[in-house]
Each structure stands twice: as C-alpha cells, then as structure tokens.
Amino acid sequence: MKSQKLLKKLKRFMSAEKREQIAQRDSLKKLLKKLRKRRDALETALKEADSKSERQRIQEKLTILNVQRKKGLVLLQQLQDQQKT
C-alpha cells in the first residue's frame, strides 16, 4: 500500500510539472505571435519611411526584434522536445 501512495504522489508531481511546461509554452506562443505582428508593422513602416535616418532606425528595431524572435523560437522548440520525451 505504501508504494501505491508514493506512485500517486509521483504522478501528481509529474502532472504539475507538465502543466507548468504547457503554460510556459502557451505564453511563449502568445509572445511570439505579438513579436510577429510587431515585425510586420515595422516592415510596413520601413516601406513607408521617407528619410534615411528613419529607415535606419526602423531597420535596427527590426534586427533586434528578429533576434529576440529567433531566441523565442529556439526555446519553444526545446520545450516541445522536452514534452515529447
């Protein structure tokens, strides 16, 4: 009987950890979606920019945003790989 109780506790702990990973993955997906929308808006603004300095400023923001988004995608892939195992 004691081993059954330990197994139940272990299952509860594992499911809590899995729920936390799912919540983290979902919030990361929402963040990546926001970043993608922001990137699209910046690309539109870049096409409509008149001055060279304004285009350069927008391009710098785009570069930073792309790097952040790539890091998020890598993290999301890692979370999904962990969930599969």
Secondary structure in CASP SS format (residue, H / E / C, confidence):
PFRMAT SS
TARGET T0000
AUTHOR 0000-0000-0000
METHOD secondary structure of the structure
MODEL  1
M C 1.00
K H 1.00
S H 1.00
Q H 1.00
K H 1.00
L H 1.00
L H 1.00
K H 1.00
K H 1.00
L H 1.00
K H 1.00
R H 1.00
F H 1.00
M H 1.00
S H 1.00
A H 1.00
E H 1.00
K H 1.00
R H 1.00
E H 1.00
Q H 1.00
I H 1.00
A H 1.00
Q H 1.00
R H 1.00
D H 1.00
S H 1.00
L H 1.00
K H 1.00
K H 1.00
L H 1.00
L H 1.00
K H 1.00
K H 1.00
L H 1.00
R H 1.00
K H 1.00
R H 1.00
R H 1.00
D H 1.00
A H 1.00
L H 1.00
E H 1.00
T H 1.00
A H 1.00
L H 1.00
K H 1.00
E H 1.00
A C 1.00
D C 1.00
S C 1.00
K H 1.00
S H 1.00
E H 1.00
R H 1.00
Q H 1.00
R H 1.00
I H 1.00
Q H 1.00
E H 1.00
K H 1.00
L H 1.00
T H 1.00
I H 1.00
L H 1.00
N H 1.00
V H 1.00
Q H 1.00
R H 1.00
K H 1.00
K H 1.00
G H 1.00
L H 1.00
V H 1.00
L H 1.00
L H 1.00
Q H 1.00
Q H 1.00
L H 1.00
Q H 1.00
D H 1.00
Q H 1.00
Q H 1.00
K H 1.00
T C 1.00
END
